[in-house]
Amino acid sequence: MQTRFVEANGFRFAVDEAGEGDHLALCLHGFPESRFSWRHQLPMLAEMGYRAWAPDLRGYGETEPKPRDVSSYLIDRLMEDVAALIDASGAKTVTLIGHDWGAGLAWTFAANAPRPLERLVIMNVPHPAVMAAHLRKSWAQLKKSWYMFFFQLPGVPEWVTTANDGRAVRRAFYDMAIDKTHFTPDVLDRYARDARRPGAMTGMINWYRAAFRLQGKLAGPWPVIETPTLIVWGEEDAALGVELLEGTDAHVRDLTIQRLPGVSHWVQQEAPEKVNPILKAWLSAPR
């Protein structure tokens, strides 16, 4: 596995890469993560014959520049990044894999289809329309989503999350994880260091601020996703209840769901020994 820098859509994306060939597995991370969150999956994907890329997304890690304006993080701009990365790869076939915010971006990209996808893998984030419906009717999910509202404040969230050497970022991983084996001090140090890069936390939180500007559009209508789709969901997600899977089949033509009991929101990092065999089997099966 190596790190390279890819020029795309006016950004210099830091990308961890494993494998080679013209079938790209593009892995999109969530908040407050980085490309590092796919460290357990990239080697396996390379062994399967994929060229696996995990970029630091806009506003994150070593990707530059980090725009400070909220409008730069609107979902259309983020989809442009994904399309530009695909184009820069030169790949003939693309499998898109996303977790958390990366999964939200992957859902939107697959629904709008600015580039063709062979397969779609989603981890621990509901389809946007399903999320919108639950936020309207579920007080329990609203309470779990309190941080999204907190992030709308100017300046304060940045200070809180980066204070004390990024203590809040470290705790987000360690406290939420059920099995903490893979969240060693060096792993937590990596995430805290990335979050404390100049402009990073503002960029990271601006994903949430930009999303609130479009929340009225989340309900749709959404095009039905024709791409075969796998959802892997850790059932002990403290932020997103497993009931958010209900209704997904109305938005996806070919849907497979794999639920993992006793696993938290950080599913691919916390339980790679469970997630990787699921990925390998599903990606290898004919469609």
Sequence and secondary structure as in RCSB ss.txt:
>XXXX:A:sequence
MQTRFVEANGFRFAVDEAGEGDHLALCLHGFPESRFSWRHQLPMLAEMGYRAWAPDLRGYGETEPKPRDVSSYLI
DRLMEDVAALIDASGAKTVTLIGHDWGAGLAWTFAANAPRPLERLVIMNVPHPAVMAAHLRKSWAQLKKSWYMFF
FQLPGVPEWVTTANDGRAVRRAFYDMAIDKTHFTPDVLDRYARDARRPGAMTGMINWYRAAFRLQGKLAGPWPVI
ETPTLIVWGEEDAALGVELLEGTDAHVRDLTIQRLPGVSHWVQQEAPEKVNPILKAWLSAPR
>XXXX:A:secstr
 EEEEEEETTEEEEEEEE  SSEEEEEE  TT  GGGGTTTHHHHHHTT EEEEE  TTSTT B    SGGGGSH
HHHHHHHHHHHHHHT SEEEEEEETHHHHHHHHHHHH SS  SEEEEES   HHHHHHHHHH HHHHHHTHHHHH
TTSSSHHHHHHHHHHHHHHHHHHHHH SS TT  HHHHHHHHHHHTSTTHHHHHHHHHHHHHHTGGGTT     B
 S EEEEEETT SSS GGGGTTGGGTBSSEEEEEETT  S HHHH HHHHHHHHHHHHHS  
